Amino acid sequence: DIQSMSDFARRPEVTVETMGKVHNPTGEGVRAVSSQVQNRVAKFRNNQPPAVDEHETKVKDVGTARRNITRKKSGANEGKFDSRNKKQGGHGKGKWSEIMDGSLDDFADPIDQNDPLYDEVEHSKYILSGGGEELAPTGKYDENTERAIYGPMLTLPEFKIRLAESIREYFDSADSDEVIRSIEELKCRSYHSEIVKKAISLSLDEGPRERELISRLLTCLHPTPLSEDDMEAGFQVLLSSLDDLTIDIPDAKAIVGSFLARAVVDEVLPPAFLSTQNNDRPGDEVVEKAVSLLSREHCTARLERVWGPGDGRPVSELKAVLDQLLKEYLLSRELDEAARCVRELGSPHFHHELVKRGVTHAMEEASPSESLDAMAALFEFLVKNAIVSEYQVAKGISRLQKLLPDLSLDVPSAPTLLQEFVTLARERGCLPPVKQL
């Protein structure tokens, strides 16, 4: 211990100036690290396994499955990391890469005709559509695809939607020229037979005014742009679909029968069309209705007013229709037909004129008492079915009483006949209480 203490005392003092010069006062050729340390480091390095690549998977413990995966993101691009190229985690999963976003489709090479995937319709310079129409003289051209179009410009459902819009506008404006212009702009000549069916079908849900407008529209559409073949084909399609229309509109067959008869009178359809349909559809209710309307006396004048004056005609025409209706009833005594005509007039405020003219016509008949009884039966039927109100009947009788002096000039027994009718009407419940008469 004394020897060690003496050796320690002889140890040169280590200062800042003498650092690195221990055991070598001159400081020449001696490293700061001792030879013992250098030998120990060299021995340690010789026992290490060979170096591995930075990105290679390293196994921590030999014989185990544990791995420490390290990926180095440094180097020249350090500080310029782009997350779009990130592969760790779920970022970008299911995302289209730039080359697959469709932006390069316009620059794709054309497919060879010998290629098994070549489609003549898809890769040709024409657009083919149904209908078999030839290209119009002015040509049909799709600006979006830059291709010529053969056939209709629209599909059938699209054509029906556009047509329905035009017809509904026609119900408001009554401008047939605008309808013709819109049909010509659609450029779908192969669908023209659908115009007849669509127009009549839409009018079934409307009143007499709209049905009269449709009858006039069919006259304006014939022969241009709708040919005679288009008209016949359209009515055939309409007759074939009547079963479906009857579900929503019970009296659709009677209305379509009137349209058929009116079309023949307006020379839109040839009379031979009804004969052909009668042979193809024996016992068809619609065809028989049209034939019966055309078989009546003065059928042309009657069918011109088949829809009544509900299209906005003046009062003078309304009175003429009422006279025709009442005379026809006195001949046929058909309550249902007369009630349908009165309902289609669409003028409940004018029913008092119906009562006044009905009683007047009955008084002028050969057997006035029998005719008055039939007229009372008609008004009883109309009142019970809520077609004509009791107050309209009372107003009509009140007007008759004021006209008795003039009426007696033509029918001397008019006061007695009028009192007889009032009694019949009160017994049948056609009049309100006496105090309101």
C-alpha beads as a LAMMPS data file, in Angstrom:
LAMMPS data file: protein, C-alpha beads

437 atoms
436 bonds

1 atom types
1 bond types

-500.0 500.0 xlo xhi
-500.0 500.0 ylo yhi
-500.0 500.0 zlo zhi

Masses

1 110.0

Atoms # bond

1 1 1 0.000 0.000 0.000
2 1 1 2.902 2.375 0.855
3 1 1 4.463 1.522 -2.545
4 1 1 1.186 2.334 -4.322
5 1 1 0.906 5.615 -2.547
6 1 1 4.404 6.548 -3.564
7 1 1 3.710 5.634 -7.213
8 1 1 0.582 7.759 -7.152
9 1 1 2.503 10.668 -5.725
10 1 1 5.040 10.461 -8.557
11 1 1 2.240 10.569 -11.137
12 1 1 2.546 13.715 -13.234
13 1 1 -0.209 16.239 -12.736
14 1 1 -2.903 16.207 -15.469
15 1 1 -3.961 19.673 -16.552
16 1 1 -5.585 21.164 -19.622
17 1 1 -2.203 21.799 -21.136
18 1 1 -0.898 18.282 -20.437
19 1 1 -4.018 16.379 -21.689
20 1 1 -3.121 13.866 -24.367
21 1 1 0.528 13.912 -23.280
22 1 1 0.347 11.542 -20.345
23 1 1 3.286 9.125 -20.151
24 1 1 4.836 11.030 -23.019
25 1 1 6.002 14.452 -21.887
26 1 1 7.034 15.366 -25.416
27 1 1 3.598 14.399 -26.824
28 1 1 4.998 13.081 -30.066
29 1 1 3.518 9.964 -31.842
30 1 1 1.235 8.959 -29.008
31 1 1 -2.548 8.863 -29.406
32 1 1 -4.907 9.996 -26.705
33 1 1 -6.300 6.428 -26.543
34 1 1 -4.037 3.864 -24.961
35 1 1 -2.922 0.747 -26.788
36 1 1 -4.881 -1.428 -24.399
37 1 1 -8.109 0.256 -25.333
38 1 1 -7.289 -0.004 -29.004
39 1 1 -6.642 -3.748 -28.716
40 1 1 -9.893 -4.251 -26.840
41 1 1 -11.896 -2.410 -29.539
42 1 1 -10.253 -4.379 -32.351
43 1 1 -11.027 -7.662 -30.640
44 1 1 -14.679 -6.635 -30.224
45 1 1 -15.010 -5.750 -33.881
46 1 1 -13.581 -9.059 -35.011
47 1 1 -16.215 -10.956 -33.059
48 1 1 -19.198 -8.985 -34.643
49 1 1 -21.313 -10.570 -37.498
50 1 1 -21.061 -9.013 -40.952
51 1 1 -22.923 -5.721 -41.457
52 1 1 -26.442 -5.787 -42.974
53 1 1 -28.233 -3.378 -45.256
54 1 1 -30.149 -0.499 -43.661
55 1 1 -33.515 -1.684 -44.963
56 1 1 -32.985 -5.376 -44.360
57 1 1 -35.158 -7.068 -41.775
58 1 1 -33.199 -7.603 -38.569
59 1 1 -33.867 -10.418 -36.140
60 1 1 -33.357 -9.379 -32.560
61 1 1 -33.050 -12.817 -31.026
62 1 1 -31.774 -15.831 -32.877
63 1 1 -34.345 -18.592 -32.986
64 1 1 -37.332 -16.296 -32.484
65 1 1 -39.901 -14.830 -34.871
66 1 1 -39.645 -11.333 -33.449
67 1 1 -38.491 -8.819 -35.993
68 1 1 -37.796 -5.162 -35.833
69 1 1 -38.645 -3.685 -39.242
70 1 1 -37.068 -0.303 -39.739
71 1 1 -37.424 1.788 -42.861
72 1 1 -35.267 4.803 -43.212
73 1 1 -36.825 7.875 -44.834
74 1 1 -33.902 10.188 -45.111
75 1 1 -31.381 11.190 -47.639
76 1 1 -31.712 13.522 -50.566
77 1 1 -35.507 13.880 -50.122
78 1 1 -35.322 14.539 -46.394
79 1 1 -37.758 17.292 -45.467
80 1 1 -39.681 16.847 -48.750
81 1 1 -41.876 13.895 -47.786
82 1 1 -44.993 13.417 -49.996
83 1 1 -47.872 11.628 -48.243
84 1 1 -49.359 10.515 -51.590
85 1 1 -46.570 7.936 -51.871
86 1 1 -47.063 6.748 -48.313
87 1 1 -47.438 2.992 -48.034
88 1 1 -47.783 2.545 -44.278
89 1 1 -51.287 2.486 -42.814
90 1 1 -54.542 2.739 -44.806
91 1 1 -53.985 6.111 -46.480
92 1 1 -54.882 5.991 -50.168
93 1 1 -56.571 2.611 -49.995
94 1 1 -59.008 2.175 -52.885
95 1 1 -57.900 5.441 -54.478
96 1 1 -57.481 5.730 -58.245
97 1 1 -53.983 6.611 -59.285
98 1 1 -53.508 9.534 -61.631
99 1 1 -53.016 7.367 -64.683
100 1 1 -56.328 5.568 -64.090
101 1 1 -58.595 8.581 -63.469
102 1 1 -59.807 8.682 -67.082
103 1 1 -57.915 11.843 -68.007
104 1 1 -55.862 10.009 -70.611
105 1 1 -58.799 8.302 -72.329
106 1 1 -58.941 10.895 -75.081
107 1 1 -55.338 10.123 -75.951
108 1 1 -55.727 6.348 -75.952
109 1 1 -54.701 4.574 -79.099
110 1 1 -57.620 3.366 -81.230
111 1 1 -58.383 -0.315 -80.935
112 1 1 -57.483 -2.366 -83.950
113 1 1 -60.443 -3.879 -85.806
114 1 1 -58.728 -7.261 -85.545
115 1 1 -58.588 -6.960 -81.759
116 1 1 -60.970 -9.461 -80.055
117 1 1 -62.231 -6.614 -77.818
118 1 1 -63.123 -4.373 -80.768
119 1 1 -66.795 -3.299 -80.736
120 1 1 -68.096 -2.022 -84.051
121 1 1 -70.922 0.017 -82.463
122 1 1 -68.763 1.548 -79.712
123 1 1 -65.750 2.450 -81.827
124 1 1 -67.485 3.431 -85.046
125 1 1 -68.128 7.048 -86.051
126 1 1 -71.944 6.600 -86.106
127 1 1 -74.586 6.337 -83.368
128 1 1 -77.198 3.705 -84.193
129 1 1 -80.695 3.872 -82.679
130 1 1 -84.006 2.092 -83.130
131 1 1 -86.747 3.077 -85.506
132 1 1 -85.181 2.346 -88.876
133 1 1 -85.416 5.985 -89.982
134 1 1 -83.123 7.344 -92.634
135 1 1 -81.008 10.372 -91.904
136 1 1 -82.958 13.592 -92.413
137 1 1 -81.830 15.889 -95.255
138 1 1 -80.481 18.405 -92.746
139 1 1 -78.722 15.627 -90.836
140 1 1 -78.848 14.710 -87.156
141 1 1 -75.666 15.305 -85.243
142 1 1 -74.808 14.755 -81.597
143 1 1 -72.513 17.576 -80.492
144 1 1 -71.397 15.725 -77.356
145 1 1 -70.107 12.637 -79.132
146 1 1 -69.459 14.356 -82.474
147 1 1 -71.237 11.596 -84.349
148 1 1 -74.067 11.391 -86.830
149 1 1 -77.320 9.852 -85.553
150 1 1 -79.561 7.464 -87.424
151 1 1 -83.103 7.018 -86.076
152 1 1 -85.113 9.049 -83.513
153 1 1 -83.358 11.700 -81.478
154 1 1 -85.052 10.469 -78.271
155 1 1 -86.017 7.159 -76.742
156 1 1 -89.713 6.314 -76.500
157 1 1 -90.019 7.158 -72.748
158 1 1 -88.276 10.505 -73.326
159 1 1 -90.558 11.232 -76.265
160 1 1 -93.673 10.516 -74.175
161 1 1 -92.508 12.891 -71.423
162 1 1 -91.871 15.733 -73.884
163 1 1 -95.189 15.074 -75.634
164 1 1 -97.171 15.105 -72.381
165 1 1 -95.657 18.480 -71.471
166 1 1 -96.653 19.933 -74.838
167 1 1 -100.227 18.643 -74.597
168 1 1 -100.701 20.003 -71.064
169 1 1 -99.510 23.392 -72.271
170 1 1 -101.975 23.090 -75.148
171 1 1 -104.830 22.613 -72.657
172 1 1 -104.004 26.054 -71.259
173 1 1 -103.140 27.932 -74.454
174 1 1 -105.284 26.111 -77.106
175 1 1 -102.472 26.873 -79.580
176 1 1 -102.307 23.881 -81.939
177 1 1 -99.536 25.469 -84.021
178 1 1 -97.210 25.371 -81.019
179 1 1 -97.920 21.648 -80.530
180 1 1 -97.143 20.942 -84.187
181 1 1 -93.922 22.941 -83.910
182 1 1 -92.793 21.042 -80.822
183 1 1 -93.563 17.673 -82.443
184 1 1 -91.503 18.564 -85.493
185 1 1 -88.610 19.698 -83.300
186 1 1 -88.526 16.334 -81.523
187 1 1 -87.676 14.606 -84.863
188 1 1 -89.132 11.240 -83.862
189 1 1 -91.309 10.346 -86.826
190 1 1 -91.389 6.644 -85.939
191 1 1 -93.179 7.496 -82.657
192 1 1 -95.969 9.586 -84.220
193 1 1 -98.572 6.898 -83.637
194 1 1 -98.059 7.421 -79.892
195 1 1 -99.309 11.000 -80.209
196 1 1 -102.914 9.865 -80.776
197 1 1 -102.903 7.547 -77.794
198 1 1 -101.184 10.006 -75.453
199 1 1 -103.401 12.943 -76.381
200 1 1 -106.680 11.042 -75.923
201 1 1 -105.455 9.350 -72.733
202 1 1 -104.628 12.703 -71.133
203 1 1 -108.028 14.121 -72.112
204 1 1 -109.844 11.266 -70.360
205 1 1 -108.896 12.789 -66.996
206 1 1 -110.092 16.235 -68.075
207 1 1 -113.428 17.790 -68.963
208 1 1 -115.356 18.357 -72.204
209 1 1 -113.303 21.444 -73.067
210 1 1 -110.054 19.481 -73.184
211 1 1 -111.662 16.662 -75.196
212 1 1 -112.948 19.139 -77.742
213 1 1 -109.437 20.615 -77.962
214 1 1 -107.946 17.176 -78.588
215 1 1 -110.460 16.480 -81.372
216 1 1 -109.488 19.769 -82.998
217 1 1 -105.791 19.007 -82.501
218 1 1 -106.106 15.665 -84.309
219 1 1 -107.702 17.511 -87.219
220 1 1 -104.790 19.975 -87.317
221 1 1 -102.189 17.191 -87.135
222 1 1 -103.645 15.363 -90.156
223 1 1 -102.214 14.823 -92.756
224 1 1 -99.016 16.605 -91.653
225 1 1 -97.154 15.737 -89.510
226 1 1 -99.369 12.697 -88.790
227 1 1 -100.209 10.629 -91.842
228 1 1 -103.314 8.482 -92.223
229 1 1 -101.278 5.388 -91.296
230 1 1 -100.090 7.109 -88.110
231 1 1 -103.682 7.940 -87.159
232 1 1 -104.886 4.382 -87.724
233 1 1 -101.929 2.908 -85.842
234 1 1 -102.506 5.335 -82.962
235 1 1 -106.181 4.406 -82.590
236 1 1 -105.293 0.720 -82.779
237 1 1 -102.808 1.119 -79.931
238 1 1 -105.426 3.061 -77.971
239 1 1 -108.056 0.348 -78.455
240 1 1 -105.573 -2.305 -77.328
241 1 1 -104.842 -0.436 -74.071
242 1 1 -108.459 0.313 -73.129
243 1 1 -108.592 -2.452 -70.513
244 1 1 -105.902 -0.692 -68.479
245 1 1 -107.487 2.738 -68.957
246 1 1 -110.894 1.461 -67.814
247 1 1 -109.437 0.592 -64.392
248 1 1 -108.857 4.283 -63.622
249 1 1 -111.620 5.750 -65.823
250 1 1 -114.739 3.533 -65.892
251 1 1 -116.398 5.369 -68.821
252 1 1 -113.229 5.348 -70.945
253 1 1 -114.782 3.074 -73.579
254 1 1 -117.753 5.393 -74.180
255 1 1 -115.468 8.413 -74.457
256 1 1 -113.077 6.677 -76.861
257 1 1 -116.075 5.593 -78.950
258 1 1 -117.076 9.245 -79.268
259 1 1 -113.500 10.125 -80.261
260 1 1 -113.631 7.447 -82.973
261 1 1 -116.910 8.731 -84.393
262 1 1 -115.730 12.343 -84.250
263 1 1 -112.497 11.405 -86.056
264 1 1 -114.498 9.840 -88.892
265 1 1 -116.694 12.938 -89.192
266 1 1 -113.593 15.190 -89.203
267 1 1 -112.117 12.962 -91.961
268 1 1 -109.148 12.089 -89.796
269 1 1 -110.013 8.384 -90.069
270 1 1 -111.576 6.678 -93.080
271 1 1 -114.955 4.956 -92.499
272 1 1 -113.322 1.693 -93.606
273 1 1 -111.269 1.761 -90.389
274 1 1 -114.388 1.060 -88.312
275 1 1 -115.375 -1.768 -90.644
276 1 1 -111.949 -3.341 -90.295
277 1 1 -111.976 -2.979 -86.524
278 1 1 -115.510 -4.389 -86.363
279 1 1 -114.280 -7.487 -88.178
280 1 1 -111.120 -7.799 -86.071
281 1 1 -112.928 -7.065 -82.792
282 1 1 -116.421 -8.546 -83.097
283 1 1 -118.701 -7.301 -80.345
284 1 1 -116.285 -4.610 -79.253
285 1 1 -118.158 -2.027 -77.184
286 1 1 -116.092 0.919 -78.384
287 1 1 -116.497 0.191 -82.089
288 1 1 -120.215 -0.443 -81.699
289 1 1 -120.567 2.872 -79.844
290 1 1 -118.861 4.726 -82.694
291 1 1 -120.979 2.976 -85.330
292 1 1 -124.196 3.794 -83.453
293 1 1 -123.252 7.487 -83.208
294 1 1 -122.538 7.595 -86.937
295 1 1 -125.810 5.833 -87.755
296 1 1 -128.021 8.505 -86.186
297 1 1 -129.886 11.091 -88.161
298 1 1 -127.902 14.298 -88.713
299 1 1 -124.881 12.552 -87.206
300 1 1 -122.432 15.103 -88.592
301 1 1 -124.072 18.051 -86.858
302 1 1 -124.495 16.083 -83.654
303 1 1 -120.934 14.774 -83.514
304 1 1 -119.551 18.244 -84.057
305 1 1 -121.080 19.003 -80.658
306 1 1 -120.395 15.610 -79.124
307 1 1 -118.376 17.182 -76.306
308 1 1 -120.946 19.864 -75.578
309 1 1 -120.147 23.551 -75.189
310 1 1 -117.685 23.010 -72.392
311 1 1 -114.893 24.515 -74.478
312 1 1 -115.810 28.103 -73.732
313 1 1 -118.332 28.687 -76.524
314 1 1 -120.899 31.479 -76.103
315 1 1 -124.322 31.100 -74.468
316 1 1 -126.074 30.907 -77.834
317 1 1 -124.193 27.730 -78.665
318 1 1 -124.873 26.377 -75.185
319 1 1 -128.593 26.858 -75.723
320 1 1 -128.384 25.066 -79.064
321 1 1 -126.686 22.096 -77.403
322 1 1 -129.378 21.992 -74.710
323 1 1 -132.109 21.925 -77.355
324 1 1 -130.380 19.070 -79.150
325 1 1 -129.920 17.129 -75.907
326 1 1 -133.576 17.505 -74.832
327 1 1 -135.028 16.601 -78.223
328 1 1 -132.837 13.527 -78.356
329 1 1 -133.995 12.495 -74.885
330 1 1 -137.686 12.859 -75.772
331 1 1 -137.082 10.502 -78.691
332 1 1 -134.941 7.876 -76.942
333 1 1 -135.987 8.271 -73.254
334 1 1 -132.453 7.125 -72.224
335 1 1 -131.816 8.560 -68.774
336 1 1 -128.153 7.450 -68.551
337 1 1 -127.178 8.993 -71.868
338 1 1 -128.963 12.258 -71.084
339 1 1 -127.355 12.417 -67.628
340 1 1 -123.897 11.867 -69.128
341 1 1 -124.420 14.706 -71.596
342 1 1 -125.623 17.064 -68.863
343 1 1 -122.624 16.197 -66.687
344 1 1 -120.202 16.818 -69.554
345 1 1 -121.637 20.270 -70.152
346 1 1 -119.651 21.454 -67.164
347 1 1 -122.054 24.367 -66.600
348 1 1 -123.927 23.767 -63.327
349 1 1 -124.795 27.457 -63.100
350 1 1 -126.762 27.167 -66.369
351 1 1 -128.950 24.171 -65.453
352 1 1 -131.976 26.418 -64.934
353 1 1 -131.944 26.978 -68.714
354 1 1 -132.079 23.188 -69.123
355 1 1 -135.259 23.054 -67.005
356 1 1 -136.915 25.947 -68.828
357 1 1 -136.183 24.573 -72.282
358 1 1 -137.042 21.001 -71.278
359 1 1 -140.549 21.946 -70.100
360 1 1 -141.089 24.151 -73.151
361 1 1 -140.184 21.330 -75.546
362 1 1 -142.460 18.929 -73.660
363 1 1 -145.414 21.355 -73.971
364 1 1 -144.905 21.576 -77.741
365 1 1 -145.045 17.809 -78.271
366 1 1 -148.085 16.025 -79.708
367 1 1 -148.844 14.426 -76.327
368 1 1 -147.698 17.068 -73.846
369 1 1 -148.840 15.229 -70.707
370 1 1 -146.748 12.153 -71.566
371 1 1 -143.762 14.300 -72.488
372 1 1 -144.018 16.290 -69.238
373 1 1 -144.031 13.033 -67.283
374 1 1 -140.853 11.919 -69.099
375 1 1 -139.248 15.279 -68.431
376 1 1 -140.116 15.049 -64.724
377 1 1 -138.518 11.584 -64.647
378 1 1 -135.335 13.052 -66.175
379 1 1 -135.045 15.829 -63.596
380 1 1 -135.778 13.367 -60.788
381 1 1 -132.889 11.211 -62.013
382 1 1 -130.563 14.230 -62.298
383 1 1 -131.409 15.520 -58.816
384 1 1 -131.003 12.134 -57.127
385 1 1 -127.585 11.681 -58.769
386 1 1 -126.489 15.173 -57.673
387 1 1 -126.051 16.367 -61.261
388 1 1 -128.664 19.135 -61.071
389 1 1 -129.576 20.885 -57.831
390 1 1 -133.135 21.412 -56.585
391 1 1 -132.637 25.154 -56.610
392 1 1 -131.741 25.148 -60.308
393 1 1 -135.013 23.297 -61.016
394 1 1 -136.924 25.861 -58.951
395 1 1 -135.198 28.739 -60.774
396 1 1 -136.123 27.250 -64.140
397 1 1 -139.790 26.981 -63.157
398 1 1 -139.748 30.539 -61.829
399 1 1 -138.449 31.804 -65.187
400 1 1 -141.198 29.841 -66.977
401 1 1 -143.868 31.499 -64.875
402 1 1 -142.603 34.924 -65.954
403 1 1 -142.695 33.861 -69.619
404 1 1 -146.226 32.387 -69.515
405 1 1 -147.880 35.294 -71.367
406 1 1 -145.567 34.875 -74.344
407 1 1 -145.617 31.070 -74.106
408 1 1 -149.435 31.022 -74.104
409 1 1 -149.426 32.554 -77.565
410 1 1 -147.871 29.370 -78.993
411 1 1 -149.315 26.890 -76.466
412 1 1 -152.711 28.103 -75.136
413 1 1 -152.763 25.436 -72.417
414 1 1 -149.324 26.411 -71.134
415 1 1 -150.486 27.622 -67.648
416 1 1 -152.306 24.333 -67.007
417 1 1 -149.409 22.233 -68.311
418 1 1 -146.919 24.174 -66.211
419 1 1 -148.955 23.602 -63.062
420 1 1 -149.121 19.909 -63.927
421 1 1 -145.335 19.773 -64.246
422 1 1 -144.846 21.573 -60.920
423 1 1 -147.042 18.982 -59.203
424 1 1 -145.080 16.103 -60.778
425 1 1 -141.757 17.677 -59.823
426 1 1 -142.811 18.219 -56.221
427 1 1 -144.096 14.638 -55.913
428 1 1 -140.817 13.256 -57.301
429 1 1 -138.690 15.368 -54.943
430 1 1 -137.198 17.645 -57.594
431 1 1 -138.103 20.895 -55.810
432 1 1 -136.973 22.456 -52.522
433 1 1 -139.505 23.365 -49.819
434 1 1 -142.427 25.493 -51.040
435 1 1 -141.336 28.563 -49.126
436 1 1 -138.132 28.749 -51.171
437 1 1 -139.872 28.343 -54.541

Bonds

1 1 1 2
2 1 2 3
3 1 3 4
4 1 4 5
5 1 5 6
6 1 6 7
7 1 7 8
8 1 8 9
9 1 9 10
10 1 10 11
11 1 11 12
12 1 12 13
13 1 13 14
14 1 14 15
15 1 15 16
16 1 16 17
17 1 17 18
18 1 18 19
19 1 19 20
20 1 20 21
21 1 21 22
22 1 22 23
23 1 23 24
24 1 24 25
25 1 25 26
26 1 26 27
27 1 27 28
28 1 28 29
29 1 29 30
30 1 30 31
31 1 31 32
32 1 32 33
33 1 33 34
34 1 34 35
35 1 35 36
36 1 36 37
37 1 37 38
38 1 38 39
39 1 39 40
40 1 40 41
41 1 41 42
42 1 42 43
43 1 43 44
44 1 44 45
45 1 45 46
46 1 46 47
47 1 47 48
48 1 48 49
49 1 49 50
50 1 50 51
51 1 51 52
52 1 52 53
53 1 53 54
54 1 54 55
55 1 55 56
56 1 56 57
57 1 57 58
58 1 58 59
59 1 59 60
60 1 60 61
61 1 61 62
62 1 62 63
63 1 63 64
64 1 64 65
65 1 65 66
66 1 66 67
67 1 67 68
68 1 68 69
69 1 69 70
70 1 70 71
71 1 71 72
72 1 72 73
73 1 73 74
74 1 74 75
75 1 75 76
76 1 76 77
77 1 77 78
78 1 78 79
79 1 79 80
80 1 80 81
81 1 81 82
82 1 82 83
83 1 83 84
84 1 84 85
85 1 85 86
86 1 86 87
87 1 87 88
88 1 88 89
89 1 89 90
90 1 90 91
91 1 91 92
92 1 92 93
93 1 93 94
94 1 94 95
95 1 95 96
96 1 96 97
97 1 97 98
98 1 98 99
99 1 99 100
100 1 100 101
101 1 101 102
102 1 102 103
103 1 103 104
104 1 104 105
105 1 105 106
106 1 106 107
107 1 107 108
108 1 108 109
109 1 109 110
110 1 110 111
111 1 111 112
112 1 112 113
113 1 113 114
114 1 114 115
115 1 115 116
116 1 116 117
117 1 117 118
118 1 118 119
119 1 119 120
120 1 120 121
121 1 121 122
122 1 122 123
123 1 123 124
124 1 124 125
125 1 125 126
126 1 126 127
127 1 127 128
128 1 128 129
129 1 129 130
130 1 130 131
131 1 131 132
132 1 132 133
133 1 133 134
134 1 134 135
135 1 135 136
136 1 136 137
137 1 137 138
138 1 138 139
139 1 139 140
140 1 140 141
141 1 141 142
142 1 142 143
143 1 143 144
144 1 144 145
145 1 145 146
146 1 146 147
147 1 147 148
148 1 148 149
149 1 149 150
150 1 150 151
151 1 151 152
152 1 152 153
153 1 153 154
154 1 154 155
155 1 155 156
156 1 156 157
157 1 157 158
158 1 158 159
159 1 159 160
160 1 160 161
161 1 161 162
162 1 162 163
163 1 163 164
164 1 164 165
165 1 165 166
166 1 166 167
167 1 167 168
168 1 168 169
169 1 169 170
170 1 170 171
171 1 171 172
172 1 172 173
173 1 173 174
174 1 174 175
175 1 175 176
176 1 176 177
177 1 177 178
178 1 178 179
179 1 179 180
180 1 180 181
181 1 181 182
182 1 182 183
183 1 183 184
184 1 184 185
185 1 185 186
186 1 186 187
187 1 187 188
188 1 188 189
189 1 189 190
190 1 190 191
191 1 191 192
192 1 192 193
193 1 193 194
194 1 194 195
195 1 195 196
196 1 196 197
197 1 197 198
198 1 198 199
199 1 199 200
200 1 200 201
201 1 201 202
202 1 202 203
203 1 203 204
204 1 204 205
205 1 205 206
206 1 206 207
207 1 207 208
208 1 208 209
209 1 209 210
210 1 210 211
211 1 211 212
212 1 212 213
213 1 213 214
214 1 214 215
215 1 215 216
216 1 216 217
217 1 217 218
218 1 218 219
219 1 219 220
220 1 220 221
221 1 221 222
222 1 222 223
223 1 223 224
224 1 224 225
225 1 225 226
226 1 226 227
227 1 227 228
228 1 228 229
229 1 229 230
230 1 230 231
231 1 231 232
232 1 232 233
233 1 233 234
234 1 234 235
235 1 235 236
236 1 236 237
237 1 237 238
238 1 238 239
239 1 239 240
240 1 240 241
241 1 241 242
242 1 242 243
243 1 243 244
244 1 244 245
245 1 245 246
246 1 246 247
247 1 247 248
248 1 248 249
249 1 249 250
250 1 250 251
251 1 251 252
252 1 252 253
253 1 253 254
254 1 254 255
255 1 255 256
256 1 256 257
257 1 257 258
258 1 258 259
259 1 259 260
260 1 260 261
261 1 261 262
262 1 262 263
263 1 263 264
264 1 264 265
265 1 265 266
266 1 266 267
267 1 267 268
268 1 268 269
269 1 269 270
270 1 270 271
271 1 271 272
272 1 272 273
273 1 273 274
274 1 274 275
275 1 275 276
276 1 276 277
277 1 277 278
278 1 278 279
279 1 279 280
280 1 280 281
281 1 281 282
282 1 282 283
283 1 283 284
284 1 284 285
285 1 285 286
286 1 286 287
287 1 287 288
288 1 288 289
289 1 289 290
290 1 290 291
291 1 291 292
292 1 292 293
293 1 293 294
294 1 294 295
295 1 295 296
296 1 296 297
297 1 297 298
298 1 298 299
299 1 299 300
300 1 300 301
301 1 301 302
302 1 302 303
303 1 303 304
304 1 304 305
305 1 305 306
306 1 306 307
307 1 307 308
308 1 308 309
309 1 309 310
310 1 310 311
311 1 311 312
312 1 312 313
313 1 313 314
314 1 314 315
315 1 315 316
316 1 316 317
317 1 317 318
318 1 318 319
319 1 319 320
320 1 320 321
321 1 321 322
322 1 322 323
323 1 323 324
324 1 324 325
325 1 325 326
326 1 326 327
327 1 327 328
328 1 328 329
329 1 329 330
330 1 330 331
331 1 331 332
332 1 332 333
333 1 333 334
334 1 334 335
335 1 335 336
336 1 336 337
337 1 337 338
338 1 338 339
339 1 339 340
340 1 340 341
341 1 341 342
342 1 342 343
343 1 343 344
344 1 344 345
345 1 345 346
346 1 346 347
347 1 347 348
348 1 348 349
349 1 349 350
350 1 350 351
351 1 351 352
352 1 352 353
353 1 353 354
354 1 354 355
355 1 355 356
356 1 356 357
357 1 357 358
358 1 358 359
359 1 359 360
360 1 360 361
361 1 361 362
362 1 362 363
363 1 363 364
364 1 364 365
365 1 365 366
366 1 366 367
367 1 367 368
368 1 368 369
369 1 369 370
370 1 370 371
371 1 371 372
372 1 372 373
373 1 373 374
374 1 374 375
375 1 375 376
376 1 376 377
377 1 377 378
378 1 378 379
379 1 379 380
380 1 380 381
381 1 381 382
382 1 382 383
383 1 383 384
384 1 384 385
385 1 385 386
386 1 386 387
387 1 387 388
388 1 388 389
389 1 389 390
390 1 390 391
391 1 391 392
392 1 392 393
393 1 393 394
394 1 394 395
395 1 395 396
396 1 396 397
397 1 397 398
398 1 398 399
399 1 399 400
400 1 400 401
401 1 401 402
402 1 402 403
403 1 403 404
404 1 404 405
405 1 405 406
406 1 406 407
407 1 407 408
408 1 408 409
409 1 409 410
410 1 410 411
411 1 411 412
412 1 412 413
413 1 413 414
414 1 414 415
415 1 415 416
416 1 416 417
417 1 417 418
418 1 418 419
419 1 419 420
420 1 420 421
421 1 421 422
422 1 422 423
423 1 423 424
424 1 424 425
425 1 425 426
426 1 426 427
427 1 427 428
428 1 428 429
429 1 429 430
430 1 430 431
431 1 431 432
432 1 432 433
433 1 433 434
434 1 434 435
435 1 435 436
436 1 436 437
